Amino acid sequence: MKHASSFAPTAGPCLARRRGYHHGNLREALIEAARQLLAEKGAAGFTLKDAAKLAGVSPAAPYRHFKDRAALIGAVSDRGFELFSDRLRGAAETGADPADAFRKLGEAYLAFAAEEPGYYEAMFDAEAVGASDHDAGAGAFSILVAGLTKAYGEEAFGGADPRVVALNVWALSHGIATLAAAGRLPRGPGVPDPSEILSSGVDALVRGAGRD
């Protein structure tokens, strides 16, 4: 704990090379190249030189905008959290009532993780977090806290801070998304889908908090 129409257009290697790094375009080309590499190879699987090559620029060019690889991944993370927050906000607004809106938040979380692996990888990369001077996830987390409180009511948490409960919900969501990406969730007839697993897990967390 940023929506199909809000996603930045994907620029493949050929497009990036055609663009080169005309004034004002280099930073975006490098962010897109890093997003692709993160999706394909993970945070540990590429260098700044690899990102430069995919963007169609010289190995020295990235240093015009990023002091190192961590700074580049941090920029991808920031962009990812912006898109993620937009996705969550949009999902909540389609809910028929607070409970339905919160369920849609969970579905949107899992969908974003599955559909945008490059952004998602950057958003939770320790190197990127260390390179940032702000909490890029604060906006998304505030949406989660608000949705949780509206869905269940503060009295449901037995006096526990809703932010603590929300943090547990975020951890559960991240775990399910990670297991799903790795193909480690059970499959087969009668097995609930990831969003149903998340929903039942959240209910158990809230009930547990209410008993404290």
C-alpha positions, 0 to 999 in steps of 0.5 A: 500500500498510476489505469489503462488510459493514464499509462505512458505509451510504451516505446520499444528499442527501435522507437527509442533509437529513432528518437535519440535524445533530442532536447527534453526527450532523453530523461523520458527515453531512459525511464522507459528503457529502464521500465522495460529492463526491469520488467524483463530482467528485474532490478539486479539484471541490468546496468545504466549502460544497458539502459543507455543502449536500449534508449539508443544513446551513448553510455555517458548520456544518462549522467545528464539526468541521473547520477547513477542506476539507483537514481534512474530506478528511483525515477521509474519508481516515482512514475510507477507510484503516480500511475498506481495512485491514479489506478487505485483512485479510479477503481475506488470511484467506480464502487457502488458503495464503500465496501465495493469500492474497497474490493475494487481497490484490491483488484486494482492493486493486483491488476497493476502488479500483473500488468506493469511489472517494470513499474512494480519492480521499481516501486519496491526496490530497496536501491530506489528507496535509498536513492529517494528523498521522499515517500513516493508511496504516501499517496497510494497508502493514503488512498488505501487507509481512506478506503479501508476506514470507509469500508469497515468504519474505524470502530471495526479496528478495536482501537487500533490505528487504521494506518497499522491495519492498512499497512498489514493489508498492503503487506498482504496485497504485496505478498499475494501479488508476488506469489501470483507473479511467481506462479506460486498460488494454488490453481484448479477447480474450487480454488479462489482467484487472487482477488478473492484470496485478498478479500478474505485475508483482509476480512480476517485482518480486520476481524483480528484487529477488532478483537484486540 
